[in-house]
Amino acid sequence: MSKTVTVTLDTGTLHLDLEPGHIPLNRLLGFAARVSSKRKFLLVSKVLGKHYPVSPKFMSWSYRSLARAVLKSDIGAGSLWIGMAETATGLGYGVFEAACREGAEQALFIQTTRYHLDGIERLEFEEAHSHATDFFLYYPEQTKHREQFLTAETLVLIDDEISTGLTFLRLIKAYQRVNPGLRKVFIVSLVNFAHPDDRAALEDQAGVAVEWVCFRQGRLRFEDKRNAAIDSITVNVSGNGACKKALLAWPGRLGLDAPISLEKDVLEQLCRSGFSRDERPILVLGTGECNAPAYLLGRELESQGFKVKVQSTTRSPIHQGNDIGRVCRFEDNYDDGIPNFIYNLNPDDYGDIILCHETPLCDALNDRLHAWRAISARFELQPDSPNHAKLHFFRP
């Protein structure tokens, strides 16, 4: 028997018709109003580590649970795991990493991105309801990864939530044009509110076997309410189109065939930067599409006995209210000149804040480091070991 949850937002009323499930919805989700004319609500995940601080242990549980659900089925001789930018890039990597640790072989991870990389072939498609509709899926740089990309039997698409499935259908059709040998698709999400008719249409048009994996599912309805104050807000969320390759150190956009490991003495290096040890938890912050390193560091600190929360900055504009208690706006660190945000952050709640980033230090990052009295942790791949990374710690 389904249960209906009704949520009143400043932009309208959200109705969720929930199918039975084992995890209470309020353990997974909160709700907020988006500053967007295309989609005026947001499902605020309490698992994702994006708009809400989450413990690494809970994030690890979600990754492992979703990966195991996929691996219950035959994923064939080769699989391609794709995390959706911006919000689910960390989730995508985490599920891929968990799948590798659970025995998946010949698996390749790649994430979509909003950044331009000149001279690299890509598949282009759109997410119709997004605040920024340009997505790129680049072909892997390495020859062996490119071969995996073009011959995978199974496609595992990962997003935080699904409302129609249209974005995934567009991606599947674009991918099938370069890999007609695709035989199966998994659509993985924390929650799935796609209408049964939308699911059926996706399965029919994909023309291959499709399996849906999630923690909770049901149907979603939204009653729009005009709100002049919110509807009049415009936020620039489109980049300047310049090539960002020199700024992007996280390798997920160009293909990973194994999990990333941090240096074994990462805690010793962090302590040398003046690491605080009071009773409050540590907050490890990722930035935009590069949020997996924050999880990796947070998990390591948690394993050493520290109380840790993980979260990430974003360029998604969200209205304050409901489950968005605080809004902090600042400039991005990718030379796009667009606003970035962190939500529900009270710096006084944390003994220390560690800001993980892939870009070089810049005015925008230095501004945040000083405002939060934070430690910089710049991510860098080790050139002699493509799946081994170093974090360079610095407290200004």
KACORWO-V122961 format. One record per pair of residues at least 24 apart in sequence whose C-alpha atoms are under 8 Angstrom apart, sorted by the first residue. I is the first residue (numbers start at 1). GAP is how many residues later the second one is. Records with the same first field share a line. If there is no record, write none. Layout:
# KACORWO-V122961
I: GAP + GAP
This chain:
# KACORWO-V122961
2: 216
7: 24
9: 24 + 32 + 312 + 313
10: 215 + 217
11: 29 + 30 + 213 + 214 + 215 + 216 + 219
12: 28 + 210 + 211 + 212 + 213 + 214
13: 209 + 210 + 211 + 212
14: 27 + 206 + 207 + 208 + 209
15: 205 + 206 + 207
16: 177 + 202 + 203 + 204 + 205
17: 201 + 202 + 203
18: 198 + 199 + 200 + 201
19: 197 + 198 + 199
20: 196
21: 194 + 195 + 196
23: 192 + 193
25: 191
28: 162
30: 292 + 293
31: 291 + 292 + 293
32: 286 + 287 + 288 + 289 + 290 + 291 + 292
33: 285 + 286 + 287 + 288 + 289
34: 283 + 284 + 285
35: 195 + 196 + 198 + 199 + 282 + 283 + 284
36: 95 + 195 + 281
37: 194
38: 91 + 92 + 93
39: 90 + 91
40: 184
42: 276
43: 118
44: 279
45: 115
48: 40 + 42 + 43 + 112
49: 261 + 262 + 263
50: 37 + 260 + 261 + 262 + 263 + 264
51: 260 + 261 + 262 + 263 + 291 + 292 + 293
52: 259 + 291 + 292
53: 230 + 256 + 257 + 258 + 291
54: 255 + 256 + 257
55: 253 + 254 + 255
56: 239 + 242 + 243 + 246 + 252 + 253 + 254
57: 242 + 245
60: 34
63: 28 + 31 + 32 + 35
64: 31 + 34 + 35
66: 29 + 122 + 147 + 148
67: 28 + 29 + 31 + 32 + 35
68: 31 + 34
69: 144
70: 116 + 143
71: 28 + 33
75: 78 + 79 + 109
76: 77 + 78
77: 28 + 29 + 75 + 76
78: 27 + 28 + 29 + 70 + 73 + 74 + 75 + 76
79: 27 + 28 + 29 + 69 + 73 + 74 + 75 + 76 + 77
80: 27 + 28 + 29 + 30 + 68 + 69 + 72 + 74 + 75 + 76
81: 26 + 27 + 28 + 29 + 74 + 75 + 76 + 77
82: 27 + 28 + 29 + 30 + 73 + 74 + 75 + 76
83: 26 + 27 + 28 + 29 + 74 + 75 + 76
84: 27 + 28 + 29 + 73 + 74 + 75
85: 26 + 27 + 28 + 29 + 50 + 204
86: 26 + 27 + 28 + 202 + 203 + 228
87: 72 + 73 + 201 + 202 + 227
88: 70 + 71 + 72
89: 200 + 201 + 202 + 203
90: 199 + 200 + 201 + 202 + 205
91: 67 + 68 + 69 + 201
92: 66 + 67
93: 159 + 199
94: 198
96: 163
97: 161 + 162
100: 158 + 159
106: 42 + 151
107: 150 + 151
108: 37 + 40 + 41 + 147 + 148 + 149 + 150
109: 143 + 146 + 147 + 148
110: 30 + 142 + 143 + 144 + 145 + 146
111: 26 + 141 + 142 + 143 + 144
112: 24 + 25 + 26 + 141
113: 24 + 140 + 176
114: 125
115: 124 + 126 + 128 + 129
116: 125 + 126 + 127 + 128 + 129
117: 126 + 127 + 128
118: 125 + 127
123: 51 + 52
124: 50
125: 42 + 45 + 46 + 49
126: 41 + 44
127: 39 + 40
128: 38 + 39
131: 106 + 185
132: 105 + 106
137: 116
138: 115 + 116
139: 115 + 116
140: 113 + 114 + 115
141: 113 + 114
142: 113
145: 110 + 111 + 112
150: 28 + 29
151: 28 + 30 + 31
152: 27 + 29 + 30
153: 28 + 29 + 30 + 31
154: 28 + 29 + 30 + 31 + 32
155: 27 + 29 + 30 + 31
156: 29 + 30 + 31 + 32
157: 28 + 29 + 30 + 31
158: 29 + 30 + 31
159: 29 + 30 + 31
160: 29 + 30 + 31
161: 28 + 29 + 30 + 31 + 32
162: 27 + 29 + 30 + 31 + 32
163: 29 + 30 + 31 + 32 + 57
164: 29 + 30 + 31 + 34 + 35
165: 29 + 33 + 34 + 37
166: 32 + 36
169: 33 + 36 + 37
172: 34
173: 33
182: 26
183: 25 + 26
184: 24 + 25 + 26
185: 24 + 25 + 26
186: 24 + 25 + 26 + 27
187: 24 + 25 + 26
188: 24 + 25 + 26
189: 24 + 25 + 26
190: 24 + 25 + 26
191: 24 + 25 + 26
192: 24 + 25 + 26
193: 24 + 25 + 26 + 27
194: 24 + 25 + 26
195: 24 + 25
230: 89
235: 82 + 104
236: 102 + 103
237: 78 + 79 + 101 + 102
238: 100
239: 97 + 98 + 99
240: 96 + 97
244: 90
247: 87 + 111 + 112 + 113
248: 110 + 111
249: 109 + 110 + 130 + 131 + 132
250: 40 + 108 + 129 + 130 + 131
256: 131
258: 129
259: 128
260: 127 + 128 + 129
261: 35 + 126 + 127 + 128
262: 34 + 35 + 126 + 127 + 128 + 129
263: 125 + 126 + 127
266: 124 + 125
267: 34
269: 124
270: 123
273: 102 + 120 + 121 + 122
274: 121
275: 77
276: 75 + 76
277: 74
278: 73
279: 72
280: 27 + 69 + 70 + 71
281: 25 + 26 + 27 + 28 + 68 + 69 + 70 + 71
282: 24 + 25 + 26 + 27 + 68 + 69 + 70 + 71 + 72
283: 25 + 26 + 27 + 28 + 67 + 69 + 70 + 71
284: 24 + 25 + 26 + 27 + 69 + 70 + 71 + 72
285: 25 + 26 + 27 + 28 + 68 + 69 + 70 + 71
286: 24 + 25 + 26 + 27 + 69 + 70 + 71
287: 25 + 26 + 27 + 68 + 69 + 70
288: 24 + 25 + 26 + 27
290: 67 + 68
291: 65
293: 63 + 86
294: 61 + 62
312: 30
313: 27 + 28 + 29 + 30
314: 26 + 27 + 28
315: 24 + 25 + 26
316: 24 + 25
317: 24
330: 34 + 38
331: 33
332: 32
333: 26 + 29 + 31 + 32
334: 25
347: 25
366: 30
369: 26 + 27
370: 26
